[in-house]
Amino acid sequence: MEMLEIRDNGGLTYDRYTVVYDEIGDSKGNHLALAMSSNPFDPLGFGQHCTAQPGKHLGQLINFEDLPPDCQKAVNSDLSS
């Protein structure tokens, strides 16, 4: 599995960051994705796998290095499994 894109909606929603992977996640052609807040492992944070269509509706494109450290950790966990 590889990342297709990483998006940041600037904090418009609690799941600010969305990482879209290259695997199809459902019969509608949506991709597997990880949506998360800046602290996905915290009890008050948010980190959930879902499906999503890539695109600007998820926010601005960012680089992996622009993700907060805990978000990078969550993505690395996905990519290593």
C-alpha positions in Angstrom: 0.0 0.0 0.0 1.2 3.5 -0.8 0.0 7.0 -0.2 -1.8 8.8 -3.1 -2.2 12.1 -1.3 -2.2 13.9 2.0 -4.7 16.7 2.6 -5.1 19.3 5.3 -8.4 21.1 5.6 -6.9 23.8 7.9 -8.9 22.7 10.9 -12.4 23.1 9.4 -13.3 19.8 10.9 -12.0 17.6 13.7 -10.6 15.2 11.2 -8.3 17.9 9.8 -5.8 15.5 8.0 -6.7 12.9 5.5 -4.3 10.4 4.0 -5.6 8.6 0.9 -4.0 5.3 0.0 -3.8 3.6 -3.4 -6.1 0.7 -2.5 -9.7 0.7 -3.5 -11.9 0.4 -0.3 -15.4 -0.2 -1.6 -17.5 -1.0 -4.7 -18.0 2.7 -5.5 -14.3 3.2 -6.2 -13.5 5.1 -3.0 -9.9 4.6 -1.7 -8.9 3.4 1.7 -8.0 6.5 3.8 -7.0 7.6 7.3 -8.7 10.6 8.7 -7.3 12.2 11.9 -6.8 15.1 14.2 -3.3 16.2 15.1 -3.4 13.8 18.0 -4.9 10.6 16.7 -3.7 8.4 19.7 -5.0 10.7 22.4 -8.4 9.8 24.0 -9.6 13.2 23.0 -8.1 13.0 19.5 -9.5 11.4 16.4 -8.0 8.7 14.1 -10.2 6.5 12.0 -9.9 4.5 8.8 -12.5 5.2 6.2 -12.9 5.5 2.5 -12.6 8.7 0.5 -12.3 10.1 -3.0 -9.0 11.9 -3.5 -9.4 15.6 -4.3 -9.3 19.2 -3.2 -12.6 18.8 -1.3 -10.4 17.2 1.4 -8.2 20.3 1.7 -4.9 21.5 0.6 -2.2 19.0 -0.5 0.7 18.8 2.0 3.8 16.7 2.3 4.3 13.8 4.7 6.8 15.9 6.7 4.0 18.6 7.3 1.9 16.1 9.3 2.2 16.3 13.1 4.5 13.6 14.5 1.7 11.4 15.8 0.0 11.5 12.4 3.2 10.4 10.8 3.4 7.6 13.3 -0.2 6.5 12.4 0.6 6.5 8.7 3.9 4.6 9.1 2.0 2.0 11.1 -0.5 1.6 8.2 2.3 1.3 5.6 4.3 -1.2 7.6 1.4 -3.7 8.1 
